[in-house]
Amino acid sequence: MGRPDYRDALTRMDVLARLAAFDPHVAGTPPLGLALAGSDIDVLCHAPDPDCFASAVWQAFGGCQGFAMWQWQGGDRPVIARFEGAGWIFELFGQARPVAAQLGWRHFVVERRLLSIGGAPFARTVRALREDGLKTEPAFAAALGLAGDPYQAVLALERLDDRALARIVARAG
């Protein structure tokens, strides 16, 4: 039967409404159309007060199967929580910086632009690389022939306009 569409899972678990105070944004492979069987749903949140975010997440999702939450040390100390529901694994990421400034969102926006420019052929290439075991950013970097650290290489593309991105995609194709 398979799991439901990620949007249905978000609705069934009421994730976006429960996190509304933290400006939640769905990122990652499901909205890009690149989800694999083991992909999770990433929800990025603006959490200027990590303790408040952690408390809200615990209250909303602490009873869910596989619930775990931790906080990174250093910097702005993002809070991450994982849990299962509606056939998916959810990963919530709360960081003090606004979502638009978070690295995960910035990567997502660049990848969405690349997929829009490259269309179905480029998406098939990235998906095939993911099916071969690459994570998302390394798959994009490999598909584009980008050298160096794939996370930095993909992020460096965000400053380019769509015409420049189209040249890179065409050159790689």
N, C-alpha and C positions, 0 to 999 in steps of 0.2 A: 504494500500500500504506500509506503514512503511517508516522509514527514511533510507537514503542511508548508505552504509558502511562508517565507520568513515574515512577511507582513501580517499574515494570519496568526502566526505565533506571537508576534509582538502584541497584537490585539488581544489574543486569548490570555496572555500573561499580564496585560494592562501595564506594560513596562513604561511606555512614553508618558502616560497619564500619571503614574506613580512617581516618575522622576521629573515632572513638569517644572518644578522649582529650580531645576539644575540645567535647563536648556538642553535637553537630550537630542543628540543627532546620531542616526544610524549610519555606520560606516562599514568598511570591510567588503568581503567578497559577495555576500548575498545581494546587496543593492547594485553591485557591479555586474551581476549575472555570471559570476565566476565561482560560485559556491560548489564545493565538493561534498561528498557524503559526510566528512568529518568537520566541515566548516562550522564556525560558531557565528553568532550575531553579536557584533560589537556595537555598544552604545557609549558614545563619548559625552561627557557631562562637564559643565562648568561648576566646579565645587570650590569656591574661595575659602570655605570653612570645611576642611576635611572631616572633622569630627561630626559636624552636622550631616554631611553627605553619608558618612559611614552609618550613622544612626538611622537615617531615613532608609538606606538600602537594607540594613539589618531588619528593620521593622517591616518593610515591604516584601522582602524575598528570603529572609532568614530561614523560613520553614520549607523552602524549596529543596528538592533533591539535589545532593551534591554541593550545597552551598558552602562557599569558602570566601573569605575576604582577607586582604592583606594591604599593607601600606608600604610603599617604597621609602627608602631613607634618602635624605639629601634633597637638594633643590626644593621644589614645591611639594614634594612628598605625595604623589598621586595615590589614590585609593583604588584598588581593583577588586571586583567581586565576580565570582563565577557561580552559576547554578544551572540546573536543567529544568526545562518545562516545555510543554507543547511540542515535543519531539526535537528540540534544539538545545544546544548549550548557549547560554548568554554570557557575555563578558561585559561588565560595566566598568568604565574607566572615568574616575572623577579627578579632575586636575584644577588647580587654582586659576590657571589661565583660561580665557574664553575659548570655546571649542574651535573657532576659526583660526586661532593661533596654535592649537595643539598639533604636534607632528603627525599623529594618526589621521586627523582630518585633512591636513595639508597633502599628505600622500594620497588620500582618497580622492580629493578634488583633482589632482594631477592625473591619476589613473582613470577617473571618469572622463576627463577631457581626451585622453589618449584613446580610450575605447570609442568615444564619439567620433573622433577623427579617423581612426583606423577601421571602424566598422566591423562587420562579422569576420572577415579574414584575420584581422589582428586579434580579435577576441578568441578565435579558435587557436591561434598560435599561443597566446598566453595561457589559455585553458589547458592545452596539451602539455605545456611546461609544468603547470601546477599538478596535472595528473601524473607527471613523471617524478613528483616529489618536491618541487620547488615551492617555497613560500611566495606570497604575492609579489612583494617588491623585487626579489631576485628573478621571478618569472618575467616581470615587465622589463627589468634591466637586460635579461638574456634575450628577450624578443626584440629589443631595440639595439642590441649590441653595445650596451653601455659598459664602460670599464670601471674598475674600482669598486668601492663599497656600494652595493646596489641600493641601499636605503638613501645614502647621500646623493647618488647619481640620479635616482628618480626624483628626489626632492629638488634637485638643481633645475629640473625642467619647469618648475612652477613659475619661474620668472619669464619664460618664453611665451610669445603670443601663439595663437593657433596656427598661423602660417609656418612658423618655425617648427612647431611640433609636427605639422603635417609633413614637412621635409624629412624630419627624423624618422617618422613612421614609414614613409615611402622608401627611404634609403635602406631601412631594415627589412622591408618586405621583399 
